[in-house]
Amino acid sequence: MGKFTLTIELEPNTVISLCLDKSLRKVGPNRFQAVKENFLPKKDLDIIFVYD
């Protein structure tokens, strides 16, 4: 797949849950990002959003 970038921007009072290694970093007040080089997925990416 090559380079993979996942960006998640959250609304206030939102919680997320996902299975991802430690590459996910906070890059803004409500924004998280993971960047992978030479990425080859081994399974589907599941993300759960919980809104309050």
N, CA and C of each residue as an Amber inpcrd file, in Angstrom:
protein
   156
   0.8310000  -1.1860000   0.0000000   0.0000000   0.0000000   0.0000000
   0.8770000   1.2510000   0.0000000   2.0400000   1.2020000   0.5820000
   2.9070000   2.3750000   0.5980000   2.6880000   3.2310000   1.8220000
   2.6410000   4.5520000   1.6250000   2.4480000   5.4790000   2.7460000
   0.9690000   5.5510000   3.1080000   0.6970000   5.4540000   4.4160000
  -0.6730000   5.4850000   4.9270000  -0.7570000   6.5630000   5.9920000
  -1.7570000   7.4390000   5.8820000  -1.9880000   8.4750000   6.8790000
  -3.4230000   8.3830000   7.3590000  -3.5890000   8.2720000   8.6730000
  -4.9160000   8.2670000   9.2910000  -5.0170000   9.5180000  10.1400000
  -6.0340000  10.3370000   9.8670000  -6.2750000  11.5490000  10.6530000
  -7.6800000  11.4650000  11.2250000  -7.7810000  11.6820000  12.5380000
  -9.0710000  11.6550000  13.2300000  -9.2490000  13.0000000  13.9120000
 -10.3420000  13.6660000  13.5870000 -10.6700000  14.9300000  14.2410000
 -11.9460000  14.7210000  15.0340000 -11.8780000  14.9900000  16.3220000
 -12.9870000  14.7140000  17.2270000 -13.7680000  15.9660000  17.5740000
 -15.0570000  15.7900000  17.7450000 -15.8970000  16.8380000  18.3240000
 -15.6930000  16.8080000  19.8420000 -15.9590000  17.9200000  20.5370000
 -15.8590000  17.9040000  21.9970000 -16.7340000  16.8020000  22.6020000
 -16.2950000  16.2450000  23.7220000 -17.0110000  15.1890000  24.4560000
 -17.1760000  13.9120000  23.6490000 -16.2120000  13.6210000  22.7860000
 -16.2250000  12.3920000  22.0010000 -15.0690000  11.5090000  22.4510000
 -15.3320000  10.2260000  22.5390000 -14.3120000   9.2490000  22.8930000
 -14.1540000   8.3000000  21.7150000 -12.9100000   7.9030000  21.4260000
 -12.6920000   6.9210000  20.3680000 -11.9710000   5.7110000  20.9350000
 -12.1740000   4.6050000  20.2950000 -11.4550000   3.3850000  20.6300000
 -11.0340000   2.7320000  19.3270000  -9.7530000   2.3710000  19.2360000
  -9.2720000   1.6770000  18.0520000  -8.0400000   0.8620000  18.4000000
  -7.8040000  -0.1430000  17.6130000  -6.6220000  -0.9810000  17.7880000
  -5.5800000  -0.5210000  16.7880000  -4.5940000   0.1930000  17.2710000
  -3.5150000   0.7000000  16.4350000  -2.2830000   0.7950000  17.3150000
  -1.1290000   0.5640000  16.7420000   0.0830000   0.6390000  17.5500000
   0.3240000   2.0670000  18.0260000   1.4680000   2.3100000  18.6050000
   1.7620000   3.6050000  19.2270000   2.0630000   4.7220000  18.2380000
   1.7480000   4.5230000  16.9650000   2.0250000   5.5600000  15.9690000
   0.9960000   6.6900000  15.9980000  -0.1150000   6.5220000  16.7040000
  -1.1390000   7.5620000  16.7820000  -0.6590000   8.6600000  17.7290000
  -0.5820000   9.8850000  17.2170000  -0.0930000  11.0280000  17.9890000
  -1.1240000  12.1520000  17.9830000  -1.1550000  12.9130000  19.0590000
  -2.0120000  14.0940000  19.1290000  -1.3060000  15.2310000  18.4000000
  -1.9390000  15.7730000  17.3610000  -1.3250000  16.8250000  16.5490000
  -2.0890000  18.1420000  16.6330000  -3.1350000  18.1810000  17.4290000
  -3.9280000  19.3920000  17.6260000  -4.8510000  19.1830000  18.8020000
  -5.5950000  20.1990000  19.1890000  -6.4630000  20.0770000  20.3620000
  -7.4760000  18.9320000  20.2510000  -7.9970000  18.6880000  19.0500000
  -8.9860000  17.6310000  18.8310000  -8.5990000  16.7290000  17.6600000
  -7.3280000  16.7330000  17.2770000  -6.8840000  15.9840000  16.0920000
  -5.7590000  15.0070000  16.4480000  -5.9150000  13.7880000  15.9290000
  -4.9170000  12.7410000  16.1160000  -4.5090000  12.2290000  14.7460000
  -3.2460000  11.7950000  14.6240000  -2.7810000  11.3440000  13.3230000
  -1.7600000  10.2160000  13.4850000  -1.8330000   9.2720000  12.5710000
  -0.8490000   8.1930000  12.4720000  -0.3470000   8.1600000  11.0340000
   0.9600000   8.0480000  10.8710000   1.5660000   7.9680000   9.5430000
   2.4460000   6.7230000   9.5160000   2.2590000   5.9090000   8.4990000
   3.0290000   4.6760000   8.3300000   3.6850000   4.6710000   6.9590000
   4.9400000   4.3140000   6.9150000   5.6590000   4.1230000   5.6540000
   5.6610000   2.6330000   5.3220000   5.6160000   2.3030000   4.0500000
   5.6190000   0.9020000   3.6150000   4.5510000   0.0920000   4.3400000
   3.3800000   0.6500000   4.4600000   2.2910000   0.0440000   5.2350000
   1.6280000  -1.0820000   4.4570000   1.4810000  -2.2070000   5.1170000
   0.7740000  -3.3460000   4.5590000  -0.2050000  -3.8290000   5.6270000
  -1.5120000  -3.5180000   5.4820000  -2.4770000  -3.8880000   6.5250000
  -2.6120000  -5.4030000   6.6530000  -2.7300000  -5.8460000   7.9000000
  -2.9120000  -7.2700000   8.1780000  -4.3680000  -7.6020000   8.4790000
  -5.1610000  -6.5690000   8.8050000  -6.5800000  -6.7620000   9.0810000
  -7.2960000  -5.4300000   8.9000000  -8.6230000  -5.4610000   8.9620000
  -9.4160000  -4.2440000   8.8610000  -9.1620000  -3.3450000  10.0670000
  -9.3140000  -2.0570000   9.8600000  -9.1860000  -1.0780000  10.9350000
 -10.5860000  -0.7830000  11.4710000 -10.8070000  -1.0810000  12.7440000
 -12.0900000  -0.8090000  13.3810000 -11.9450000   0.3690000  14.3160000
 -12.8330000   1.3500000  14.1830000 -12.8280000   2.5340000  15.0360000
 -14.2200000   2.7140000  15.6130000 -14.2780000   2.9400000  16.9180000
 -15.5630000   3.1840000  17.5950000 -15.5690000   4.6270000  18.0890000
 -16.6150000   5.3630000  17.7330000 -16.8170000   6.7200000  18.2120000
 -17.9700000   6.7070000  19.2070000 -17.7580000   7.2900000  20.3890000
 -18.8000000   7.3740000  21.4160000 -19.0580000   8.8570000  21.6720000
 -20.2760000   9.2830000  21.3740000 -20.6620000  10.6850000  21.5530000
 -21.4550000  10.8340000  22.8360000 -21.1380000  11.9020000  23.5610000
 -21.8360000  12.1830000  24.8150000 -23.0070000  13.1110000  24.5580000
